[in-house]
Amino acid sequence: MNNKLSEAPIFSSADYPKSYVSIKPGDFRLKEFSELTSRQLQDLSDQLYVFCEKRADEVPPLASYEDLPYIASGWEWSVFRKDQKTVLKVPAGIFAEVKDPKYLENSRLAYEVLQTYYPAEFIAKTQFYRSDDTNKIEQEFIENDNIDLIPFSCDDKELLHNFERLLTQSQKMLNEYQWMPDFWFAKTEAGFEINNVVIQKETNLLKIIDFTFYFDPYRIYSEKMDQAIAEHSARIEEFLAWIKAK
């Protein structure tokens, strides 16, 4: 692809900036286009997202693997129930690079970095390996009720304390590493909406089960990273202030 853009390129499955989910500071997905203007980079990023979203809509994810019960799929992985205590994640087949050994290694490195910021009990126990030329992630199964809202009426002190710990460490990671996991919070009329935060049913512990995300706003280009940090810092501070006032 010509990186001297006169107009936005049209990406195809054979020609797009791939993601290998490196969370290393400064390792931006669009680094080969670093000489472009801010506006051009924004346009390129927007078009890349449109391409990714369209491909994810059009390509059926892997839904059958070794006769294991199928649970769900995302842009990166398809998830299967290996046994009562374990799930198995294998590439969903939407984006080719998820099958690359480098993708698995970067996922493992992200897991290790997260362990330096979050309490061990907040991170799902996970193993990374390849077999039969396939990237595989084995992870403890987290039983949960798919809660996506913490209402203003919530008075569960243990749960709120766990959220305070998660939010505090997320803010620290944003400040120090310019990155955080794919959590998303939003204040609504009813409370705080939460996405990609799993609350373990038995313990009320918050569990991190995804260590990377395919279209990572912190690692697309520098200004997009700054925007994502500012946005998520503000959301975290708002959520934390509410918890501390309870």
C-alpha positions as CSV (number, residue, x, y, z in Angstrom):
1,M,0.0,0.0,0.0
2,N,1.3,3.5,-0.9
3,N,1.6,5.4,2.4
4,K,1.6,8.7,0.6
5,L,-2.1,9.1,0.7
6,S,-3.9,11.4,-1.7
7,E,-7.2,9.9,-0.7
8,A,-8.2,7.3,1.8
9,P,-7.3,3.8,0.7
10,I,-9.9,1.1,0.4
11,F,-8.8,-1.8,2.6
12,S,-9.2,-5.4,1.6
13,S,-8.5,-8.7,3.3
14,A,-5.2,-8.9,1.4
15,D,-4.2,-5.3,2.2
16,Y,-4.8,-3.8,5.6
17,P,-2.7,-2.8,8.6
18,K,-2.7,-5.9,10.7
19,S,-2.9,-6.1,14.5
20,Y,-0.6,-8.3,16.5
21,V,-2.0,-6.9,19.8
22,S,1.2,-5.5,21.1
23,I,0.6,-3.3,24.1
24,K,4.2,-2.1,24.2
25,P,4.2,1.7,24.6
26,G,4.7,3.4,21.2
27,D,4.0,0.3,19.2
28,F,1.2,1.8,17.1
29,R,-0.7,-0.1,14.5
30,L,-0.4,2.8,12.0
31,K,3.3,3.5,12.6
32,E,4.2,3.1,8.9
33,F,1.9,6.1,8.3
34,S,3.4,8.3,11.0
35,E,4.3,11.1,8.5
36,L,0.7,11.8,7.8
37,T,-1.2,14.7,9.2
38,S,-3.5,14.3,12.2
39,R,-6.5,14.5,9.9
40,Q,-5.2,11.9,7.6
41,L,-4.4,9.6,10.4
42,Q,-7.9,10.0,11.8
43,D,-9.5,9.3,8.4
44,L,-7.2,6.2,8.0
45,S,-8.1,5.0,11.5
46,D,-11.8,5.5,10.8
47,Q,-11.6,3.6,7.5
48,L,-9.7,0.8,9.2
49,Y,-12.4,0.4,11.8
50,V,-15.1,0.3,9.1
51,F,-13.1,-2.4,7.3
52,C,-12.7,-4.4,10.5
53,E,-16.4,-4.1,11.4
54,K,-17.6,-5.0,8.0
55,R,-15.3,-8.1,7.9
56,A,-16.5,-9.2,11.3
57,D,-20.1,-8.9,10.1
58,E,-19.4,-10.8,6.9
59,V,-17.1,-13.6,8.0
60,P,-18.8,-16.3,10.2
61,P,-16.6,-17.1,13.2
62,L,-15.5,-20.6,14.0
63,A,-18.4,-22.2,15.9
64,S,-17.3,-25.9,15.9
65,Y,-14.1,-27.3,17.3
66,E,-13.3,-30.8,18.5
67,D,-16.9,-31.5,19.4
68,L,-16.6,-29.0,22.3
69,P,-19.7,-27.0,23.4
70,Y,-19.6,-23.6,21.7
71,I,-20.0,-20.5,24.0
72,A,-19.4,-17.4,21.9
73,S,-17.1,-15.6,19.5
74,G,-15.5,-12.1,19.3
75,W,-13.3,-10.5,16.7
76,E,-10.3,-12.4,18.0
77,W,-11.3,-15.7,19.5
78,S,-14.0,-18.3,19.5
79,V,-14.7,-19.8,23.0
80,F,-15.6,-23.4,23.8
81,R,-16.3,-25.2,27.0
82,K,-13.5,-27.6,27.6
83,D,-14.8,-29.0,30.9
84,Q,-16.7,-27.8,33.9
85,K,-13.8,-25.5,35.1
86,T,-12.1,-24.5,31.8
87,V,-12.8,-22.7,28.5
88,L,-10.7,-23.0,25.4
89,K,-10.2,-20.1,23.1
90,V,-9.0,-20.6,19.5
91,P,-8.8,-18.1,16.6
92,A,-12.2,-17.1,15.4
93,G,-11.0,-17.0,11.8
94,I,-12.1,-13.5,11.0
95,F,-8.6,-11.9,10.9
96,A,-5.8,-14.0,9.7
97,E,-3.1,-12.7,12.0
98,V,-4.8,-14.0,15.1
99,K,-3.5,-17.4,14.0
100,D,0.1,-16.1,14.0
101,P,2.4,-17.3,16.8
102,K,3.3,-13.6,17.4
103,Y,-0.3,-12.8,18.2
104,L,-0.3,-15.5,20.9
105,E,3.0,-14.3,22.3
106,N,1.8,-10.7,22.5
107,S,-1.4,-11.9,24.2
108,R,0.7,-13.7,26.8
109,L,2.9,-10.7,27.4
110,A,-0.3,-8.5,27.9
111,Y,-1.4,-11.0,30.6
112,E,1.9,-10.7,32.3
113,V,1.8,-6.9,32.3
114,L,-1.7,-6.9,33.7
115,Q,-0.4,-9.0,36.6
116,T,1.8,-6.1,37.6
117,Y,-1.1,-3.7,38.0
118,Y,-4.2,-5.7,39.1
119,P,-4.7,-8.0,42.1
120,A,-4.1,-11.6,41.1
121,E,-7.6,-12.6,42.1
122,F,-9.0,-10.1,39.5
123,I,-7.3,-11.9,36.6
124,A,-8.7,-15.2,35.2
125,K,-6.0,-17.9,35.4
126,T,-4.9,-18.5,31.9
127,Q,-2.4,-20.6,29.9
128,F,-1.2,-19.8,26.4
129,Y,0.2,-22.5,24.0
130,R,0.2,-23.8,20.4
131,S,-0.7,-27.3,19.3
132,D,-1.6,-28.6,15.9
133,D,-0.4,-25.3,14.5
134,T,-3.1,-23.5,16.4
135,N,-3.0,-20.7,18.9
136,K,-4.8,-21.8,22.1
137,I,-5.8,-20.1,25.3
138,E,-7.1,-22.1,28.2
139,Q,-8.8,-20.1,30.9
140,E,-10.7,-20.7,34.1
141,F,-14.5,-20.6,33.5
142,I,-16.0,-17.7,35.3
143,E,-19.7,-18.2,36.2
144,N,-21.5,-14.8,36.2
145,D,-24.9,-13.2,35.7
146,N,-23.9,-11.0,32.8
147,I,-24.4,-7.8,34.9
148,D,-24.1,-4.7,32.7
149,L,-25.3,-2.0,35.1
150,I,-24.3,-0.9,38.6
151,P,-27.5,1.0,39.7
152,F,-27.3,4.1,41.9
153,S,-29.2,2.1,44.5
154,C,-26.4,-0.5,44.8
155,D,-25.4,-0.9,48.4
156,D,-23.2,-4.0,48.1
157,K,-20.1,-2.7,49.9
158,E,-17.9,-5.6,48.9
159,L,-18.8,-5.2,45.2
160,L,-18.3,-1.5,45.3
161,H,-14.9,-1.9,47.1
162,N,-13.9,-4.3,44.3
163,F,-14.8,-1.8,41.7
164,E,-12.9,0.9,43.6
165,R,-9.8,-1.3,43.4
166,L,-10.3,-2.1,39.8
167,L,-10.8,1.5,38.8
168,T,-7.9,2.8,40.9
169,Q,-5.5,0.3,39.2
170,S,-6.9,1.1,35.8
171,Q,-6.2,4.7,36.3
172,K,-2.7,3.9,37.5
173,M,-2.1,1.8,34.4
174,L,-3.4,4.5,32.1
175,N,-1.1,7.1,33.7
176,E,2.0,4.8,33.7
177,Y,1.6,2.6,30.7
178,Q,-0.8,4.6,28.5
179,W,-3.1,1.6,28.2
180,M,-5.7,-0.4,30.0
181,P,-7.8,-3.4,29.2
182,D,-11.0,-3.2,27.1
183,F,-13.2,-1.9,30.0
184,W,-15.9,0.6,29.2
185,F,-17.9,2.6,31.8
186,A,-20.7,5.2,31.2
187,K,-22.9,7.1,33.6
188,T,-26.6,6.8,32.8
189,E,-29.8,7.9,34.3
190,A,-30.0,4.5,36.2
191,G,-26.4,4.1,37.3
192,F,-23.1,3.1,35.7
193,E,-23.1,1.0,32.7
194,I,-20.2,-1.5,32.6
195,N,-18.9,-3.5,29.6
196,N,-16.3,-6.3,29.5
197,V,-16.2,-6.5,33.3
198,V,-17.1,-9.9,34.6
199,I,-18.4,-10.2,38.1
200,Q,-17.8,-13.7,39.5
201,K,-21.1,-15.1,40.8
202,E,-19.7,-16.9,43.9
203,T,-17.2,-14.3,45.1
204,N,-18.3,-10.9,43.8
205,L,-14.7,-10.6,42.5
206,L,-14.2,-8.7,39.2
207,K,-12.5,-10.9,36.7
208,I,-10.4,-9.8,33.7
209,I,-10.9,-12.4,31.0
210,D,-9.8,-10.5,27.8
211,F,-6.2,-9.3,27.8
212,T,-6.1,-7.6,24.4
213,F,-8.5,-6.1,21.9
214,Y,-8.3,-6.2,18.2
215,F,-9.0,-2.6,17.4
216,D,-7.1,-1.1,20.3
217,P,-7.6,2.7,20.5
218,Y,-4.5,3.0,22.7
219,R,-2.2,1.5,20.0
220,I,-3.6,2.8,16.7
221,Y,-1.7,6.1,16.6
222,S,-0.5,8.6,19.2
223,E,-3.2,11.2,19.1
224,K,-6.0,8.5,19.3
225,M,-4.2,7.1,22.3
226,D,-4.2,10.5,24.0
227,Q,-8.0,10.9,23.2
228,A,-8.7,7.4,24.6
229,I,-6.7,8.1,27.8
230,A,-8.5,11.4,28.4
231,E,-12.0,9.8,27.8
232,H,-11.5,6.8,30.0
233,S,-9.7,8.7,32.7
234,A,-12.7,11.0,33.0
235,R,-15.2,8.1,33.1
236,I,-13.1,6.3,35.8
237,E,-12.8,9.5,37.9
238,E,-16.6,9.9,37.7
239,F,-17.3,6.3,38.7
240,L,-14.7,6.5,41.5
241,A,-16.2,9.7,42.9
242,W,-19.6,8.2,43.1
243,I,-18.3,5.1,44.9
244,K,-16.3,7.1,47.4
245,A,-19.4,9.3,48.1
246,K,-21.6,6.2,49.0
